[in-house]
């Protein structure tokens, strides 16, 4: 999967196409608001969603990825 993402980025770069990634930090997300958050992301120009943070103390990362 990582190889495909990297290849997509290289293709976009070669085509001078802009990409936008959104970083979701599990330590800073309110899980009760995920539906609204993902509705906003779907209506945005985002092309990728990354999940992580500098220090992930929360055990919500699996739940967030599966949502």
N, CA, C and O of each residue as an XYZ file, in Angstrom:
268
protein
N       0.824     -1.199      0.000
C       0.000      0.000      0.000
C       0.871      1.268      0.000
O       0.584      2.228     -0.714
N       1.930      1.254      0.806
C       2.798      2.426      0.857
C       3.426      2.694     -0.507
O       3.590      3.846     -0.907
N       3.771      1.631     -1.211
C       4.380      1.780     -2.532
C       3.395      2.442     -3.492
O       3.791      3.272     -4.310
N       2.091      2.077     -3.397
C       1.078      2.662     -4.275
C       0.911      4.148     -3.971
O       0.809      4.959     -4.891
N       0.881      4.504     -2.722
C       0.754      5.911     -2.347
C       1.941      6.699     -2.894
O       1.774      7.784     -3.453
N       3.134      6.147     -2.729
C       4.336      6.812     -3.231
C       4.270      6.964     -4.747
O       4.602      8.023     -5.279
N       3.846      5.918     -5.441
C       3.722      5.979     -6.894
C       2.689      7.026     -7.303
O       2.910      7.765     -8.263
N       1.562      7.100     -6.588
C       0.542      8.123     -6.875
C       1.121      9.529     -6.728
O       0.825     10.418     -7.527
N       1.944      9.720     -5.708
C       2.571     11.022     -5.489
C       3.533     11.353     -6.625
O       3.564     12.486     -7.106
N       4.316     10.370     -7.052
C       5.250     10.598     -8.156
C       4.517     10.928     -9.452
O       4.944     11.808    -10.200
N       3.421     10.229     -9.720
C       2.635     10.497    -10.935
C       2.055     11.903    -10.876
O       2.113     12.640    -11.860
N       1.496     12.278     -9.728
C       0.928     13.620     -9.584
C       2.009     14.683     -9.779
O       1.771     15.708    -10.418
N       3.186     14.435     -9.232
C       4.288     15.392     -9.390
C       4.673     15.530    -10.860
O       4.893     16.639    -11.347
N       4.753     14.414    -11.557
C       5.120     14.444    -12.976
C       4.072     15.183    -13.806
O       4.398     15.793    -14.824
N       2.822     15.127    -13.373
C       1.731     15.796    -14.087
C       1.484     17.209    -13.559
O       0.551     17.886    -13.990
N       2.330     17.649    -12.623
C       2.198     18.962    -11.986
C       0.826     19.118    -11.331
O       0.234     20.198    -11.339
N       0.343     18.030    -10.773
C      -0.959     17.998    -10.102
C      -0.756     18.194     -8.600
O       0.153     17.611     -8.009
N      -1.597     19.008     -7.997
C      -1.505     19.272     -6.568
C      -2.231     18.193     -5.775
O      -3.283     17.709     -6.191
N      -1.667     17.824     -4.641
C      -2.278     16.879     -3.715
C      -2.383     17.551     -2.354
O      -1.626     18.470     -2.044
N      -3.322     17.088     -1.551
C      -3.486     17.630     -0.207
C      -3.723     16.481      0.753
O      -4.668     15.710      0.588
N      -2.869     16.367      1.752
C      -3.019     15.340      2.782
C      -3.495     16.002      4.071
O      -3.052     17.092      4.433
N      -4.396     15.324      4.743
C      -4.870     15.782      6.051
C      -4.316     14.823      7.090
O      -4.442     13.606      6.947
N      -3.703     15.364      8.136
C      -3.159     14.553      9.219
C      -4.149     14.526     10.364
O      -4.518     15.572     10.898
N      -4.580     13.336     10.743
C      -5.465     13.166     11.889
C      -4.646     12.620     13.054
O      -4.112     11.513     12.985
N      -4.554     13.401     14.111
C      -3.802     13.010     15.298
C      -4.786     12.385     16.285
O      -5.652     13.089     16.807
N      -4.678     11.093     16.554
C      -5.626     10.429     17.455
C      -5.696     11.057     18.842
O      -6.730     10.980     19.505
N      -4.608     11.675     19.283
C      -4.604     12.306     20.602
C      -5.403     13.608     20.628
O      -5.734     14.109     21.703
N      -5.714     14.158     19.459
C      -6.392     15.450     19.405
C      -7.791     15.373     18.809
O      -8.429     16.407     18.609
N      -8.276     14.183     18.523
C      -9.574     14.030     17.874
C     -10.623     13.589     18.881
O     -10.388     12.698     19.697
N     -11.775     14.222     18.811
C     -12.909     13.797     19.624
C     -13.667     12.742     18.835
O     -14.246     13.032     17.788
N     -13.661     11.524     19.341
C     -14.250     10.404     18.608
C     -15.751     10.587     18.386
O     -16.300     10.024     17.439
N     -16.418     11.354     19.230
C     -17.858     11.593     19.077
C     -18.168     12.438     17.845
O     -19.308     12.449     17.379
N     -17.179     13.143     17.313
C     -17.383     14.029     16.166
C     -16.845     13.470     14.854
O     -16.711     14.211     13.881
N     -16.534     12.174     14.810
C     -15.914     11.604     13.613
C     -16.800     11.694     12.377
O     -16.308     11.977     11.284
N     -18.084     11.460     12.533
C     -18.968     11.509     11.367
C     -18.928     12.880     10.723
O     -18.786     12.982      9.505
N     -19.048     13.926     11.505
C     -18.992     15.286     10.978
C     -17.614     15.589     10.380
O     -17.515     16.204      9.318
N     -16.572     15.161     11.056
C     -15.215     15.385     10.558
C     -15.026     14.749      9.188
O     -14.492     15.383      8.278
N     -15.460     13.503      9.032
C     -15.270     12.822      7.755
C     -16.170     13.383      6.661
O     -15.803     13.344      5.486
N     -17.324     13.896      7.019
C     -18.159     14.578      6.023
C     -17.435     15.815      5.492
O     -17.457     16.091      4.292
N     -16.801     16.548      6.387
C     -16.047     17.736      5.969
C     -14.844     17.353      5.116
O     -14.534     18.030      4.135
N     -14.172     16.277      5.486
C     -13.007     15.839      4.705
C     -13.443     15.406      3.307
O     -12.778     15.722      2.320
N     -14.563     14.682      3.224
C     -15.059     14.229      1.915
C     -15.398     15.397      0.996
O     -15.241     15.291     -0.220
N     -15.858     16.499      1.556
C     -16.217     17.658      0.734
C     -15.029     18.594      0.494
O     -15.166     19.608     -0.191
N     -13.881     18.259      1.048
C     -12.683     19.081      0.878
C     -11.890     18.599     -0.333
O     -12.211     17.557     -0.905
N     -10.867     19.338     -0.727
C     -10.014     18.896     -1.848
C      -8.941     17.883     -1.434
O      -8.028     17.602     -2.211
N      -9.039     17.338     -0.232
C      -8.027     16.401      0.260
C      -7.953     15.151     -0.612
O      -8.972     14.613     -1.045
N      -6.732     14.708     -0.856
C      -6.515     13.502     -1.656
C      -6.007     12.337     -0.809
O      -6.085     11.183     -1.229
N      -5.491     12.634      0.374
C      -4.952     11.596      1.260
C      -5.296     11.934      2.709
O      -5.441     13.102      3.071
N      -5.421     10.903      3.520
C      -5.598     11.067      4.960
C      -4.479     10.290      5.636
O      -4.323      9.089      5.416
N      -3.712     10.975      6.449
C      -2.658     10.346      7.230
C      -3.113     10.317      8.683
O      -3.777     11.244      9.146
N      -2.761      9.261      9.397
C      -3.139      9.122     10.801
C      -1.871      8.949     11.614
O      -1.054      8.074     11.330
N      -1.710      9.790     12.630
C      -0.539      9.686     13.494
C      -0.254     11.004     14.164
O      -1.019     11.961     14.041
N       0.828     11.044     14.858
C       1.246     12.252     15.553
C       2.665     12.067     16.049
O       3.251     10.995     15.895
N       3.210     13.104     16.638
C       4.589     12.993     17.105
C       4.688     12.030     18.284
O       5.653     11.273     18.392
N       3.696     12.059     19.160
C       3.630     11.108     20.278
C       2.172     10.656     20.376
O       1.307     11.437     20.773
N       1.901      9.422     20.024
C       0.528      8.925     20.099
C       0.357      8.190     21.415
O       0.827      7.064     21.583
N      -0.320      8.843     22.341
C      -0.569      8.264     23.657
C      -1.912      7.540     23.688
O      -2.144      6.683     24.540
N      -2.773      7.884     22.774
C      -4.124      7.344     22.744
C      -4.142      5.935     22.173
O      -3.297      5.571     21.354
N      -5.108      5.155     22.611
C      -5.296      3.833     22.035
C      -6.418      3.861     20.990
O      -6.983      2.821     20.654
N      -6.733      5.047     20.483
C      -7.824      5.219     19.524
C      -7.378      5.084     18.070
O      -8.205      5.213     17.168
N      -6.106      4.830     17.821
C      -5.616      4.846     16.447
C      -6.289      3.775     15.588
O      -6.645      4.049     14.442
N      -6.468      2.573     16.109
C      -7.129      1.517     15.339
C      -8.578      1.884     15.034
O      -9.046      1.711     13.909
N      -9.268      2.381     16.024
C     -10.659      2.786     15.841
C     -10.778      3.887     14.787
O     -11.696      3.873     13.966
N      -9.859      4.823     14.815
C      -9.865      5.926     13.856
C      -9.618      5.424     12.428
O     -10.303      5.842     11.494
N      -8.660      4.549     12.266
C      -8.342      4.012     10.938
C      -9.500      3.183     10.400
O      -9.818      3.270      9.214
N     -10.125      2.395     11.234
C     -11.231      1.541     10.805
C     -12.503      2.326     10.508
O     -13.357      1.853      9.759
N     -12.641      3.520     11.085
C     -13.853      4.322     10.873
C     -13.950      4.690      9.418
O     -14.895      5.366      9.014
